[in-house]
Amino acid sequence: VQLQATGGGLVQAGGSLRLSCAASGFTLADYAVGWFRQAPGKEREAVSCINQSDRRKTYYAESLKGRLTISRDDAKNTMYLLMNNLILEDTAVYYCAAGGAGDSGDYYCKPGDYSFGMEAWGKGTQVTVSS
């Protein structure tokens, strides 16, 4: 069971990045998936989450709404995070995770705590935004 996050890098403020997270050893479509980040000296925070079944329900951190799009491609067993209009404060290590609250067949992102039930975690990819 493994998640591999890629796509991070150095980008100028105002630029865009698309992060990818490929799953191996399990079927990503069977779980809710989310993105999290941790900046130096700060606690990990939730960035975005999408349910297993009801894909219409996507969640974003309030401070990031309008700049992010989370998506998933079941055929590729991969999830994505498109980030636009990046700002210096977006600099962090970004992690992907899979799991969720609920039961098999209906895992979902728990409101207020997207990390709840996330059991598989990727190693993270560094995003650095420069001025």
TARAHU-V539089 format. One record per residue. N is the residue number from 1. RES is the residue in three letters. SS is DSSP state (helix for helix, strand for strand, loop for the rest). PHI is phi in whole degrees, -180 to 180 (none if undefined). D_CENTER is the distance of its C-alpha to the mean C-alpha in Angstrom with 1 decimal. Layout:
n/res/ss/phi/d_center
N/RES/SS/PHI/D_CENTER
N/RES/SS/PHI/D_CENTER
//
This chain:
n/res/ss/phi/d_center
1/VAL/loop/none/17.3
2/GLN/strand/-152/14.8
3/LEU/strand/-122/11.3
4/GLN/strand/-124/11.6
5/ALA/strand/-92/9.1
6/THR/strand/-140/11.2
7/GLY/loop/105/12.0
8/GLY/loop/-71/12.2
9/GLY/strand/164/15.7
10/LEU/strand/-99/18.2
11/VAL/strand/-141/18.3
12/GLN/strand/-77/20.7
13/ALA/loop/-55/20.1
14/GLY/loop/94/19.8
15/GLY/loop/-84/18.3
16/SER/loop/-131/15.2
17/LEU/strand/-144/12.7
18/ARG/strand/-121/10.6
19/LEU/strand/-90/8.2
20/SER/strand/-122/8.6
21/CYS/strand/-141/8.1
22/ALA/strand/-98/11.4
23/ALA/strand/-101/12.8
24/SER/strand/-140/16.4
25/GLY/loop/88/18.8
26/PHE/loop/-158/17.4
27/THR/loop/-98/16.4
28/LEU/helix/-61/12.8
29/ALA/helix/-65/14.4
30/ASP/helix/-84/16.0
31/TYR/loop/-139/13.1
32/ALA/strand/-73/10.5
33/VAL/strand/-134/6.9
34/GLY/strand/-150/4.0
35/TRP/strand/-118/1.8
36/PHE/strand/-137/5.4
37/ARG/strand/-144/8.2
38/GLN/strand/-140/11.8
39/ALA/loop/-90/14.6
40/PRO/loop/-56/18.0
41/GLY/loop/77/20.1
42/LYS/loop/-122/17.5
43/GLU/loop/-77/15.8
44/ARG/loop/-65/12.2
45/GLU/strand/-130/10.6
46/ALA/strand/-77/8.0
47/VAL/strand/-109/6.3
48/SER/strand/-162/5.4
49/CYS/strand/-154/6.4
50/ILE/strand/-140/8.8
51/ASN/loop/-69/11.9
52/GLN/loop/-70/13.6
53/SER/loop/-98/16.7
54/ASP/loop/-83/16.8
55/ARG/loop/-71/14.3
56/ARG/loop/-69/15.9
57/LYS/loop/-92/14.3
58/THR/strand/-119/11.0
59/TYR/strand/-126/10.3
60/TYR/strand/-137/9.6
61/ALA/loop/-59/11.0
62/GLU/helix/-55/14.6
63/SER/helix/-73/14.9
64/LEU/helix/-113/12.3
65/LYS/loop/-58/13.5
66/GLY/loop/91/15.1
67/ARG/loop/-114/13.4
68/LEU/strand/-123/10.0
69/THR/strand/-140/9.6
70/ILE/strand/-99/7.0
71/SER/strand/-153/9.1
72/ARG/strand/-147/10.2
73/ASP/strand/-124/13.5
74/ASP/helix/-63/15.3
75/ALA/helix/-63/18.1
76/LYS/helix/-99/16.1
77/ASN/loop/55/14.1
78/THR/strand/-139/11.0
79/MET/strand/-121/7.8
80/TYR/strand/-137/7.0
81/LEU/strand/-139/6.0
82/LEU/strand/-93/9.5
83/MET/strand/-120/10.6
84/ASN/loop/-114/14.2
85/ASN/loop/49/17.0
86/LEU/loop/-62/15.4
87/ILE/loop/-120/17.4
88/LEU/helix/-56/18.5
89/GLU/helix/-70/16.7
90/ASP/helix/-82/13.3
91/THR/loop/-62/14.5
92/ALA/strand/-178/12.5
93/VAL/strand/-91/11.0
94/TYR/strand/-105/7.3
95/TYR/strand/-119/6.3
96/CYS/strand/-108/4.6
97/ALA/strand/-150/6.8
98/ALA/strand/-137/9.2
99/GLY/strand/149/12.1
100/GLY/loop/113/12.7
101/ALA/strand/-81/15.9
102/GLY/strand/96/18.9
103/ASP/strand/-122/20.7
104/SER/loop/-53/20.5
105/GLY/loop/94/20.3
106/ASP/strand/-151/18.7
107/TYR/strand/-78/15.7
108/TYR/strand/-142/14.0
109/CYS/loop/-82/11.7
110/LYS/loop/-76/14.3
111/PRO/loop/-57/15.2
112/GLY/loop/89/15.5
113/ASP/loop/-156/13.6
114/TYR/loop/-64/10.2
115/SER/loop/-78/10.5
116/PHE/loop/-60/13.8
117/GLY/loop/80/14.4
118/MET/loop/-77/11.3
119/GLU/loop/-106/13.6
120/ALA/strand/-105/12.2
121/TRP/strand/-129/10.2
122/GLY/loop/-82/9.9
123/LYS/loop/-82/12.1
124/GLY/loop/100/10.0
125/THR/strand/-133/10.8
126/GLN/strand/-81/12.9
127/VAL/strand/-117/12.8
128/THR/strand/-124/16.2
129/VAL/strand/-106/17.6
130/SER/strand/-110/21.3
131/SER/loop/-87/24.0
//
